[in-house]
């Protein structure tokens, strides 16, 4: 019976080796140079920079640090931008589009250098990424995209025709694709734990399970009211993303929390892993609601994720949907059990670009749209330099106006199941029409 193979655990696989835990209670400072809301990748990266510059800084997290998307994601260092180059050009102009495209390469290189220079033990492997396409026409477009990446940005990227596909992935589902070698994978919970370690060592104070109730302008600074008491802060940086709540209503009206779910198989035989994932690459698809998947860092399991249209509880249907997707890709896994399945929120907004912006004196670093492994540390670091007035170090193409608000939305994403079902219908139509 299929239900018996859903999963043994409904907690992130990543927590097995790097469990998320509360921190010891710290005394609440009466005054701070900077109060940071959120202790995920962005908040900790910003706090690390600020503390090393001698600022008194504390981060407040309503949950345990990292309990949100920072330890629930797939650990793929893609730094992808959802709108394509043409769409960004149409909305914001060619200069902005060129800058955004170039900054993705810089942000990935920043992350890799940061892991190396700080000595972060997070199972990082620069193995490359394969993107599969569903039809031959899509393959031609993807091949041209690989040429553009190689010529414009100097990224090692190349088309993979159908005849060579099994050198990269053990499936016949796709009709070719593209490989790019500047993307890798890491253990996201270990990465967060290591980032937390170096941030605490730098002098950052982190208050776990401390909810921020409000941020109020108070003279030349701010009055930050928390569940542990009130603190006066000269500056405030908001680094919430998919878990933004009523403490920052301006942001809440602009970010939509969308569930993303991941499943992980039981351990597979070495010969099976060698056949299905011969190069141990990260994997994505070109569909609207395409899956993302990868081998676990030890090379013994397959992890697969995708959007979850549910909004409450932990229903079985999304787990079964992902499992069917896994079997469609790899039919020989029909009888393989899942060991783990879980979900977490990613933050989407209307233009789907990561963002730094300022509103009412508060600086925001947010809107990572499912690519926070690369963008959250980068944007958090740029935001820290912005607070300190470091012009060149703060420079980024993502520092511009706030995302547009969403009409009739106050934090309850009632419309998301219908939107996701609409995307799935588009994918079905595209698959039906594809020249395969």
C-alpha positions in Angstrom: 0.0 0.0 0.0 1.5 3.3 -1.1 0.6 5.2 2.2 2.9 2.8 4.1 5.9 4.2 2.1 5.2 7.9 2.7 7.8 8.5 5.4 8.9 7.5 8.9 9.7 11.1 10.1 8.0 14.4 9.5 11.0 16.5 10.5 13.8 17.7 8.3 16.4 15.1 7.4 19.0 17.9 8.0 18.1 18.0 11.7 19.5 14.5 12.2 23.1 15.7 12.1 22.5 19.4 13.0 19.4 19.6 15.3 17.8 23.1 15.8 17.9 24.0 19.4 17.0 26.9 21.7 19.9 29.0 22.9 20.6 29.8 26.5 18.6 32.8 27.7 20.6 36.1 27.5 20.0 39.3 29.4 18.2 41.9 27.3 20.3 45.0 26.6 18.5 48.2 27.3 20.2 49.9 24.4 21.6 48.6 21.1 23.2 50.1 18.0 21.2 47.6 15.9 18.3 45.3 16.5 17.9 42.5 13.9 14.6 40.8 13.5 15.2 37.2 12.4 18.2 34.9 13.0 18.3 32.9 9.8 21.0 33.2 7.1 20.3 36.9 6.4 20.1 38.0 10.0 23.1 36.2 11.2 25.2 37.3 8.2 24.3 40.9 8.9 24.9 40.5 12.6 28.3 39.0 12.0 29.4 42.0 9.9 28.0 44.5 12.3 29.5 42.9 15.4 32.9 42.6 13.8 32.7 46.4 13.1 32.2 47.0 16.9 28.5 47.6 16.9 26.3 46.4 19.8 23.8 44.2 18.0 21.3 41.6 18.9 19.1 39.3 16.7 15.6 38.3 17.9 14.0 35.1 16.5 10.4 34.1 17.4 11.4 30.4 16.9 14.7 28.7 17.5 17.4 30.3 15.3 17.3 28.6 11.9 14.0 26.7 12.5 12.5 28.3 9.5 13.6 28.1 5.9 17.4 28.2 6.8 17.3 24.5 7.9 14.4 23.3 5.8 15.6 24.0 2.3 17.3 21.7 -0.2 20.8 23.1 0.2 21.3 24.0 -3.5 23.5 27.0 -4.1 21.7 28.2 -7.2 21.0 31.8 -6.5 18.4 31.6 -9.3 16.3 34.6 -10.2 12.7 33.6 -11.2 12.0 36.3 -13.8 14.0 35.8 -16.9 16.3 38.4 -18.4 13.7 39.6 -20.8 11.1 40.1 -18.1 13.5 42.0 -15.8 14.5 44.2 -18.8 10.8 45.0 -19.5 10.0 45.8 -15.9 13.1 47.6 -14.7 15.3 48.4 -17.8 18.2 46.7 -19.4 20.8 48.2 -17.1 19.1 46.7 -14.0 18.7 43.4 -15.8 22.4 43.2 -16.7 23.4 44.2 -13.1 21.1 41.5 -11.6 22.4 38.8 -13.9 26.0 39.6 -13.1 25.4 39.8 -9.3 24.2 36.2 -9.2 27.7 35.1 -10.1 29.3 37.5 -7.5 26.9 36.3 -4.8 27.7 32.6 -5.4 31.5 33.3 -5.4 31.0 35.4 -2.1 29.2 32.4 -0.5 31.9 29.9 -1.5 34.7 32.2 -0.4 32.9 32.8 2.9 32.6 29.1 3.6 36.2 28.6 2.8 37.7 31.5 4.7 35.6 31.0 7.8 36.2 27.3 7.8 32.5 26.4 7.9 31.9 22.6 8.1 28.8 22.3 6.0 29.4 19.5 3.5 29.8 22.0 0.6 30.5 20.4 -2.7 30.8 22.3 -6.0 29.4 19.5 -8.2 27.5 21.5 -10.8 23.8 21.5 -11.7 21.8 19.8 -14.4 18.5 21.4 -15.7 16.2 19.0 -17.5 13.7 20.1 -20.2 10.5 18.3 -21.3 10.6 18.9 -25.0 13.1 19.4 -27.9 11.9 23.0 -28.5 12.7 23.7 -24.8 16.1 22.1 -25.3 16.9 24.6 -28.1 16.0 27.5 -25.9 18.0 26.1 -23.0 21.0 25.5 -25.2 21.0 29.2 -26.2 20.8 30.1 -22.5 23.9 28.1 -21.8 25.7 29.9 -24.6 24.7 33.3 -23.1 25.9 32.3 -19.6 29.2 31.2 -21.0 29.8 34.2 -23.2 28.3 37.0 -21.1 29.4 35.9 -17.6 32.2 33.4 -18.2 30.3 30.6 -16.5 31.1 27.1 -17.5 27.7 26.1 -18.9 26.8 23.8 -21.8 23.9 22.1 -23.5 23.4 18.3 -22.8 21.6 16.6 -25.7 19.2 13.7 -25.1 21.7 11.2 -26.4 24.2 12.2 -23.6 21.7 12.8 -20.9 22.3 9.5 -19.0 25.9 10.7 -18.4 24.3 13.2 -16.0 21.1 11.7 -14.7 19.6 8.2 -14.9 16.2 9.0 -16.4 14.7 9.2 -19.9 12.0 11.6 -18.7 13.7 14.7 -20.1 14.7 15.6 -23.6 18.1 16.9 -22.8 19.0 19.9 -20.8 21.8 22.2 -19.6 24.7 21.7 -17.2 26.4 24.6 -15.4 29.4 24.0 -13.1 29.2 27.1 -10.8 26.4 25.6 -8.6 26.8 23.1 -5.8 25.2 21.7 -2.7 25.6 22.0 1.0 24.0 20.8 4.3 21.8 23.8 5.1 21.4 23.0 8.8 25.1 22.6 9.3 25.7 25.8 7.3 23.3 27.6 9.7 24.9 26.1 12.8 28.3 27.1 11.6 27.1 30.6 10.7 25.6 30.9 14.2 28.8 29.7 15.8 31.0 32.4 14.1 28.3 35.1 14.6 28.1 34.4 18.4 31.9 34.3 18.6 32.0 37.7 16.9 29.9 39.3 19.7 26.4 39.0 18.2 23.7 38.3 20.9 20.9 36.0 19.7 17.6 35.8 21.5 15.8 32.6 20.6 12.1 32.1 21.1 11.7 35.8 21.6 8.9 37.3 19.6 9.0 40.9 18.4 5.6 42.5 19.0 6.2 45.9 17.5 8.8 48.3 16.1 8.1 51.9 17.0 9.9 55.1 16.0 11.2 56.8 19.1 13.1 60.0 18.7 16.3 59.4 16.6 15.9 55.6 17.1 13.4 52.8 17.7 11.6 51.2 20.5 11.5 47.4 19.9 9.0 45.6 22.0 9.7 41.9 22.5 8.3 39.1 24.6 11.4 39.4 26.7 11.1 43.1 27.3 11.7 46.4 25.4 15.0 47.6 23.9 16.0 50.9 22.5 17.8 50.5 19.2 19.5 53.2 17.1 18.8 51.2 13.9 16.6 48.2 13.0 17.1 45.6 10.3 14.3 43.3 9.4 15.4 39.9 8.0 12.2 37.9 8.2 11.2 36.2 5.0 8.7 33.3 4.7 7.8 33.6 8.4 7.1 37.3 8.5 4.3 38.1 11.0 2.3 41.0 12.3 5.3 42.7 14.0 6.1 44.2 10.5 2.7 44.7 8.8 4.2 46.7 6.0 6.3 43.7 4.9 3.6 41.2 5.7 1.3 42.8 3.0 4.0 42.2 0.4 5.4 38.8 1.1 3.3 35.6 0.6 4.4 32.5 2.5 4.3 29.6 0.1 4.8 26.0 1.3 7.6 24.1 -0.2 7.8 20.3 0.7 10.8 17.9 0.5 10.9 14.1 0.6 14.0 12.0 1.2 14.4 8.3 0.3 15.8 5.6 2.5 19.4 4.7 1.8 19.8 3.3 -1.7 22.4 0.8 -2.9 25.6 2.3 -4.2 25.0 0.9 -7.7 21.5 2.5 -7.8 22.9 5.9 -6.8 25.7 5.6 -9.4 23.1 4.8 -12.0 20.6 7.5 -11.1 23.0 10.3 -10.1 26.2 9.5 -11.9 27.9 12.9 -11.3 26.2 13.7 -7.9 24.9 17.0 -9.4 22.2 19.2 -8.2 19.0 18.9 -10.3 16.3 21.2 -11.4 13.6 21.3 -14.1 12.3 23.9 -16.6 8.6 23.4 -15.7 6.5 26.1 -13.9 6.3 23.9 -10.8 9.3 21.8 -11.5 11.0 19.7 -8.9 14.4 20.3 -7.5 16.4 17.3 -6.3 19.9 16.1 -5.4 21.8 13.4 -3.6 22.3 13.8 0.1 25.8 14.9 1.0 26.8 11.3 1.8 25.6 10.2 -1.6 23.3 7.5 -0.2 19.8 9.0 -0.6 17.8 11.2 -3.0 16.1 14.4 -1.8 13.3 15.9 -3.9 11.3 19.0 -3.3 8.5 21.0 -4.8 5.6 23.3 -4.1 2.9 22.2 -1.6 -0.6 23.5 -2.3 -1.8 22.7 1.3 -2.2 25.5 3.8 -2.9 23.8 7.1 -1.8 20.7 9.0 0.4 18.1 7.4 -1.8 16.2 4.9 -0.7 13.1 3.0 -1.7 14.3 -0.5 1.4 16.6 -1.0 3.7 13.8 0.2 2.2 11.4 -2.3 2.3 14.0 -5.1 6.1 14.4 -4.6 6.5 10.6 -4.3 4.7 10.1 -7.7 7.0 12.8 -9.2 10.1 10.9 -7.9 8.8 7.6 -9.4 8.0 9.3 -12.7 11.6 10.3 -12.9 13.0 7.1 -11.6 10.6 4.2 -12.1 12.9 1.7 -10.4 12.2 3.6 -7.1 8.6 2.5 -7.1 8.9 0.4 -4.0 11.5 2.5 -2.2 10.4 3.9 1.2 10.8 7.5 2.2 12.6 8.2 5.4 11.7 11.9 5.9 9.2 14.5 4.6 8.7 18.0 5.8 7.6 21.5 4.6 8.6 25.1 5.2 7.7 28.5 3.9 9.4 30.4 1.2 8.5 34.1 0.6 7.2 35.1 -2.8 6.2 38.6 -3.9 5.0 40.3 -7.0 8.2 40.9 -8.9 10.1 37.9 -7.4 13.5 39.7 -6.9 15.4 39.6 -3.6 15.4 43.0 -2.0 17.0 45.6 0.3 14.9 48.6 0.9 14.2 51.2 3.6 10.8 52.3 5.0 10.3 54.7 7.9 14.0 54.4 8.8 13.8 50.6 9.1 16.0 48.6 6.7 14.7 45.4 5.2 16.6 42.5 3.7 14.1 39.9 2.4 12.2 38.4 -0.5 14.5 35.5 -1.5 11.8 33.6 -3.4 13.1 30.1 -2.7 16.8 30.9 -3.4 17.9 32.0 0.0 21.0 29.8 0.3 22.9 32.2 -1.9 20.8 35.4 -1.6 20.2 35.6 2.1 23.9 35.8 3.2 24.7 38.2 0.3 21.7 40.5 0.9 22.1 40.4 4.7 25.8 41.4 4.4 25.0 44.2 1.9 22.3 45.5 4.3 24.7 45.5 7.2 27.1 47.7 5.2 24.2 49.9 4.2 23.4 50.5 7.9 27.0 51.5 8.5 27.1 53.8 5.5 29.7 51.9 3.7 28.8 53.0 0.1 30.9 50.6 -2.0 30.5 47.5 0.2 26.8 48.1 0.4 26.3 48.4 -3.4 23.9 45.9 -4.9 21.4 45.9 -7.8 18.8 44.7 -5.3 18.7 47.9 -3.3 15.6 49.7 -4.7 12.0 50.3 -4.0 9.9 47.9 -1.8 7.9 45.1 -3.4 4.4 46.2 -4.4 1.6 45.3 -1.9 -0.8 42.6 -2.7 -4.5 43.8 -2.8 -6.9 42.1 -0.4 -4.0 40.4 1.4 -3.3 40.7 5.1 -1.1 37.7 5.7 -3.5 34.9 5.0 -2.5 33.4 1.6 -6.0 32.1 0.8 -5.4 32.3 -2.9 -2.2 30.1 -3.2 -3.9 26.7 -3.6 -5.7 28.0 -6.7 -2.6 29.6 -8.1 -0.5 26.4 -7.6 -3.2 24.3 -9.3 -3.2 26.8 -12.2 0.6 26.4 -12.6 0.2 22.6 -12.5 -2.4 22.8 -15.3 0.0 24.9 -17.3 2.7 22.2 -16.8 0.3 19.5 -17.9 -0.6 21.4 -21.1 3.1 22.1 -21.8 3.9 18.4 -21.4 1.1 17.4 -23.7 2.2 19.9 -26.3 5.9 19.3 -26.0 7.6 17.8 -29.1 9.1 14.8 -27.4 
